[in-house]
Every structure is written in C-alpha cells, then in structure tokens.
C-alpha cells in the first residue's frame, strides 16, 4: 500500500510543478521570449525550408529540470 502513497505524492509534486510553470508562463510569458533565441541555437532558413535546432536552449532546460528533480528527490527521502 505504501507504493500507492509514494505514487500519489509524486503525482502531487508533478501537478504542483506543472501549475507553477503554467503560472510563470502566464504572468511572465513576455519576459521569457529569449527562450529559443540563445546563442548556439541553430536556425537555417531557406526559400522553402526552415531548420531549427535549439541546442543551447535544450541544454539549459535539461540542467534546470535536472536540478528540480534532484531537489524533489532530496525532500522525498
């Protein structure tokens, strides 16, 4: 039965995280316009072709998510 309690706790934390991210995007969406336009993001535009690979943005988001998950794991122990 404790497995369901752990799963419930994890789902609550995920829900709170999604709600917090939604609030940030709602209230500070204009301030986050730099996401996807960082130095290192690759953008190739041709006449009938557009290629966009946001490598720097993906690395930054990966680091932030990794820190968030480590903090959540620290408090769940």
Chimera marker file (.cmm) of the C-alpha trace (Angstrom):
<marker_set name="trace">
<marker id="1" x="0.000" y="0.000" z="0.000" r="1" g="1" b="0" radius="0.5"/>
<marker id="2" x="2.939" y="2.363" z="0.530" r="1" g="1" b="0" radius="0.5"/>
<marker id="3" x="3.705" y="2.167" z="-3.196" r="1" g="1" b="0" radius="0.5"/>
<marker id="4" x="0.437" y="3.958" z="-3.922" r="1" g="1" b="0" radius="0.5"/>
<marker id="5" x="1.217" y="6.598" z="-1.312" r="1" g="1" b="0" radius="0.5"/>
<marker id="6" x="4.587" y="7.242" z="-2.946" r="1" g="1" b="0" radius="0.5"/>
<marker id="7" x="2.988" y="7.393" z="-6.385" r="1" g="1" b="0" radius="0.5"/>
<marker id="8" x="0.342" y="9.797" z="-5.097" r="1" g="1" b="0" radius="0.5"/>
<marker id="9" x="2.974" y="12.046" z="-3.561" r="1" g="1" b="0" radius="0.5"/>
<marker id="10" x="4.965" y="12.081" z="-6.800" r="1" g="1" b="0" radius="0.5"/>
<marker id="11" x="1.860" y="12.931" z="-8.836" r="1" g="1" b="0" radius="0.5"/>
<marker id="12" x="1.037" y="15.795" z="-6.462" r="1" g="1" b="0" radius="0.5"/>
<marker id="13" x="4.554" y="17.218" z="-6.844" r="1" g="1" b="0" radius="0.5"/>
<marker id="14" x="4.376" y="16.891" z="-10.620" r="1" g="1" b="0" radius="0.5"/>
<marker id="15" x="0.993" y="18.650" z="-10.608" r="1" g="1" b="0" radius="0.5"/>
<marker id="16" x="2.349" y="21.476" z="-8.472" r="1" g="1" b="0" radius="0.5"/>
<marker id="17" x="5.345" y="21.814" z="-10.776" r="1" g="1" b="0" radius="0.5"/>
<marker id="18" x="3.116" y="21.991" z="-13.858" r="1" g="1" b="0" radius="0.5"/>
<marker id="19" x="0.883" y="24.570" z="-12.153" r="1" g="1" b="0" radius="0.5"/>
<marker id="20" x="3.932" y="26.665" z="-11.204" r="1" g="1" b="0" radius="0.5"/>
<marker id="21" x="5.281" y="26.514" z="-14.758" r="1" g="1" b="0" radius="0.5"/>
<marker id="22" x="1.862" y="27.471" z="-16.102" r="1" g="1" b="0" radius="0.5"/>
<marker id="23" x="1.743" y="30.456" z="-13.749" r="1" g="1" b="0" radius="0.5"/>
<marker id="24" x="5.201" y="31.563" z="-14.802" r="1" g="1" b="0" radius="0.5"/>
<marker id="25" x="4.294" y="31.364" z="-18.469" r="1" g="1" b="0" radius="0.5"/>
<marker id="26" x="1.017" y="33.181" z="-17.888" r="1" g="1" b="0" radius="0.5"/>
<marker id="27" x="2.431" y="36.086" z="-15.897" r="1" g="1" b="0" radius="0.5"/>
<marker id="28" x="5.963" y="36.305" z="-17.306" r="1" g="1" b="0" radius="0.5"/>
<marker id="29" x="5.474" y="34.937" z="-20.832" r="1" g="1" b="0" radius="0.5"/>
<marker id="30" x="6.784" y="38.114" z="-22.453" r="1" g="1" b="0" radius="0.5"/>
<marker id="31" x="9.879" y="38.011" z="-20.285" r="1" g="1" b="0" radius="0.5"/>
<marker id="32" x="10.681" y="34.501" z="-21.467" r="1" g="1" b="0" radius="0.5"/>
<marker id="33" x="10.867" y="35.403" z="-25.150" r="1" g="1" b="0" radius="0.5"/>
<marker id="34" x="14.644" y="34.756" z="-25.085" r="1" g="1" b="0" radius="0.5"/>
<marker id="35" x="13.982" y="31.011" z="-24.846" r="1" g="1" b="0" radius="0.5"/>
<marker id="36" x="14.760" y="29.547" z="-28.241" r="1" g="1" b="0" radius="0.5"/>
<marker id="37" x="16.834" y="32.523" z="-29.322" r="1" g="1" b="0" radius="0.5"/>
<marker id="38" x="20.015" y="31.906" z="-27.350" r="1" g="1" b="0" radius="0.5"/>
<marker id="39" x="23.492" y="31.944" z="-28.868" r="1" g="1" b="0" radius="0.5"/>
<marker id="40" x="24.189" y="28.414" z="-30.026" r="1" g="1" b="0" radius="0.5"/>
<marker id="41" x="20.645" y="27.718" z="-31.225" r="1" g="1" b="0" radius="0.5"/>
<marker id="42" x="20.876" y="26.690" z="-34.866" r="1" g="1" b="0" radius="0.5"/>
<marker id="43" x="18.449" y="28.212" z="-37.337" r="1" g="1" b="0" radius="0.5"/>
<marker id="44" x="18.698" y="27.742" z="-41.100" r="1" g="1" b="0" radius="0.5"/>
<marker id="45" x="16.073" y="29.457" z="-43.243" r="1" g="1" b="0" radius="0.5"/>
<marker id="46" x="15.860" y="28.946" z="-46.982" r="1" g="1" b="0" radius="0.5"/>
<marker id="47" x="13.168" y="29.751" z="-49.508" r="1" g="1" b="0" radius="0.5"/>
<marker id="48" x="11.051" y="26.611" z="-48.947" r="1" g="1" b="0" radius="0.5"/>
<marker id="49" x="12.838" y="25.145" z="-45.951" r="1" g="1" b="0" radius="0.5"/>
<marker id="50" x="13.360" y="26.056" z="-42.317" r="1" g="1" b="0" radius="0.5"/>
<marker id="51" x="15.514" y="24.054" z="-39.928" r="1" g="1" b="0" radius="0.5"/>
<marker id="52" x="15.616" y="24.957" z="-36.261" r="1" g="1" b="0" radius="0.5"/>
<marker id="53" x="17.643" y="23.113" z="-33.633" r="1" g="1" b="0" radius="0.5"/>
<marker id="54" x="17.662" y="24.869" z="-30.222" r="1" g="1" b="0" radius="0.5"/>
<marker id="55" x="20.670" y="23.046" z="-28.770" r="1" g="1" b="0" radius="0.5"/>
<marker id="56" x="21.622" y="25.708" z="-26.193" r="1" g="1" b="0" radius="0.5"/>
<marker id="57" x="18.025" y="26.058" z="-25.025" r="1" g="1" b="0" radius="0.5"/>
<marker id="58" x="17.711" y="22.277" z="-24.669" r="1" g="1" b="0" radius="0.5"/>
<marker id="59" x="20.904" y="22.101" z="-22.596" r="1" g="1" b="0" radius="0.5"/>
<marker id="60" x="19.707" y="24.932" z="-20.334" r="1" g="1" b="0" radius="0.5"/>
<marker id="61" x="16.278" y="23.326" z="-19.838" r="1" g="1" b="0" radius="0.5"/>
<marker id="62" x="17.938" y="19.973" z="-19.167" r="1" g="1" b="0" radius="0.5"/>
<marker id="63" x="20.127" y="21.472" z="-16.440" r="1" g="1" b="0" radius="0.5"/>
<marker id="64" x="17.174" y="23.253" z="-14.817" r="1" g="1" b="0" radius="0.5"/>
<marker id="65" x="14.970" y="20.132" z="-14.886" r="1" g="1" b="0" radius="0.5"/>
<marker id="66" x="17.828" y="18.036" z="-13.510" r="1" g="1" b="0" radius="0.5"/>
<marker id="67" x="18.220" y="20.429" z="-10.563" r="1" g="1" b="0" radius="0.5"/>
<marker id="68" x="14.473" y="20.433" z="-9.900" r="1" g="1" b="0" radius="0.5"/>
<marker id="69" x="14.323" y="16.632" z="-9.924" r="1" g="1" b="0" radius="0.5"/>
<marker id="70" x="17.328" y="16.386" z="-7.584" r="1" g="1" b="0" radius="0.5"/>
<marker id="71" x="15.716" y="18.838" z="-5.152" r="1" g="1" b="0" radius="0.5"/>
<marker id="72" x="12.419" y="16.902" z="-5.214" r="1" g="1" b="0" radius="0.5"/>
<marker id="73" x="14.276" y="13.609" z="-4.643" r="1" g="1" b="0" radius="0.5"/>
<marker id="74" x="16.157" y="15.180" z="-1.741" r="1" g="1" b="0" radius="0.5"/>
<marker id="75" x="12.900" y="16.117" z="0.003" r="1" g="1" b="0" radius="0.5"/>
<marker id="76" x="11.172" y="12.784" z="-0.750" r="1" g="1" b="0" radius="0.5"/>
<marker id="77" x="13.816" y="10.779" z="1.120" r="1" g="1" b="0" radius="0.5"/>
<link id1="1" id2="2" r="1" g="1" b="0" radius="0.2"/>
<link id1="2" id2="3" r="1" g="1" b="0" radius="0.2"/>
<link id1="3" id2="4" r="1" g="1" b="0" radius="0.2"/>
<link id1="4" id2="5" r="1" g="1" b="0" radius="0.2"/>
<link id1="5" id2="6" r="1" g="1" b="0" radius="0.2"/>
<link id1="6" id2="7" r="1" g="1" b="0" radius="0.2"/>
<link id1="7" id2="8" r="1" g="1" b="0" radius="0.2"/>
<link id1="8" id2="9" r="1" g="1" b="0" radius="0.2"/>
<link id1="9" id2="10" r="1" g="1" b="0" radius="0.2"/>
<link id1="10" id2="11" r="1" g="1" b="0" radius="0.2"/>
<link id1="11" id2="12" r="1" g="1" b="0" radius="0.2"/>
<link id1="12" id2="13" r="1" g="1" b="0" radius="0.2"/>
<link id1="13" id2="14" r="1" g="1" b="0" radius="0.2"/>
<link id1="14" id2="15" r="1" g="1" b="0" radius="0.2"/>
<link id1="15" id2="16" r="1" g="1" b="0" radius="0.2"/>
<link id1="16" id2="17" r="1" g="1" b="0" radius="0.2"/>
<link id1="17" id2="18" r="1" g="1" b="0" radius="0.2"/>
<link id1="18" id2="19" r="1" g="1" b="0" radius="0.2"/>
<link id1="19" id2="20" r="1" g="1" b="0" radius="0.2"/>
<link id1="20" id2="21" r="1" g="1" b="0" radius="0.2"/>
<link id1="21" id2="22" r="1" g="1" b="0" radius="0.2"/>
<link id1="22" id2="23" r="1" g="1" b="0" radius="0.2"/>
<link id1="23" id2="24" r="1" g="1" b="0" radius="0.2"/>
<link id1="24" id2="25" r="1" g="1" b="0" radius="0.2"/>
<link id1="25" id2="26" r="1" g="1" b="0" radius="0.2"/>
<link id1="26" id2="27" r="1" g="1" b="0" radius="0.2"/>
<link id1="27" id2="28" r="1" g="1" b="0" radius="0.2"/>
<link id1="28" id2="29" r="1" g="1" b="0" radius="0.2"/>
<link id1="29" id2="30" r="1" g="1" b="0" radius="0.2"/>
<link id1="30" id2="31" r="1" g="1" b="0" radius="0.2"/>
<link id1="31" id2="32" r="1" g="1" b="0" radius="0.2"/>
<link id1="32" id2="33" r="1" g="1" b="0" radius="0.2"/>
<link id1="33" id2="34" r="1" g="1" b="0" radius="0.2"/>
<link id1="34" id2="35" r="1" g="1" b="0" radius="0.2"/>
<link id1="35" id2="36" r="1" g="1" b="0" radius="0.2"/>
<link id1="36" id2="37" r="1" g="1" b="0" radius="0.2"/>
<link id1="37" id2="38" r="1" g="1" b="0" radius="0.2"/>
<link id1="38" id2="39" r="1" g="1" b="0" radius="0.2"/>
<link id1="39" id2="40" r="1" g="1" b="0" radius="0.2"/>
<link id1="40" id2="41" r="1" g="1" b="0" radius="0.2"/>
<link id1="41" id2="42" r="1" g="1" b="0" radius="0.2"/>
<link id1="42" id2="43" r="1" g="1" b="0" radius="0.2"/>
<link id1="43" id2="44" r="1" g="1" b="0" radius="0.2"/>
<link id1="44" id2="45" r="1" g="1" b="0" radius="0.2"/>
<link id1="45" id2="46" r="1" g="1" b="0" radius="0.2"/>
<link id1="46" id2="47" r="1" g="1" b="0" radius="0.2"/>
<link id1="47" id2="48" r="1" g="1" b="0" radius="0.2"/>
<link id1="48" id2="49" r="1" g="1" b="0" radius="0.2"/>
<link id1="49" id2="50" r="1" g="1" b="0" radius="0.2"/>
<link id1="50" id2="51" r="1" g="1" b="0" radius="0.2"/>
<link id1="51" id2="52" r="1" g="1" b="0" radius="0.2"/>
<link id1="52" id2="53" r="1" g="1" b="0" radius="0.2"/>
<link id1="53" id2="54" r="1" g="1" b="0" radius="0.2"/>
<link id1="54" id2="55" r="1" g="1" b="0" radius="0.2"/>
<link id1="55" id2="56" r="1" g="1" b="0" radius="0.2"/>
<link id1="56" id2="57" r="1" g="1" b="0" radius="0.2"/>
<link id1="57" id2="58" r="1" g="1" b="0" radius="0.2"/>
<link id1="58" id2="59" r="1" g="1" b="0" radius="0.2"/>
<link id1="59" id2="60" r="1" g="1" b="0" radius="0.2"/>
<link id1="60" id2="61" r="1" g="1" b="0" radius="0.2"/>
<link id1="61" id2="62" r="1" g="1" b="0" radius="0.2"/>
<link id1="62" id2="63" r="1" g="1" b="0" radius="0.2"/>
<link id1="63" id2="64" r="1" g="1" b="0" radius="0.2"/>
<link id1="64" id2="65" r="1" g="1" b="0" radius="0.2"/>
<link id1="65" id2="66" r="1" g="1" b="0" radius="0.2"/>
<link id1="66" id2="67" r="1" g="1" b="0" radius="0.2"/>
<link id1="67" id2="68" r="1" g="1" b="0" radius="0.2"/>
<link id1="68" id2="69" r="1" g="1" b="0" radius="0.2"/>
<link id1="69" id2="70" r="1" g="1" b="0" radius="0.2"/>
<link id1="70" id2="71" r="1" g="1" b="0" radius="0.2"/>
<link id1="71" id2="72" r="1" g="1" b="0" radius="0.2"/>
<link id1="72" id2="73" r="1" g="1" b="0" radius="0.2"/>
<link id1="73" id2="74" r="1" g="1" b="0" radius="0.2"/>
<link id1="74" id2="75" r="1" g="1" b="0" radius="0.2"/>
<link id1="75" id2="76" r="1" g="1" b="0" radius="0.2"/>
<link id1="76" id2="77" r="1" g="1" b="0" radius="0.2"/>
</marker_set>
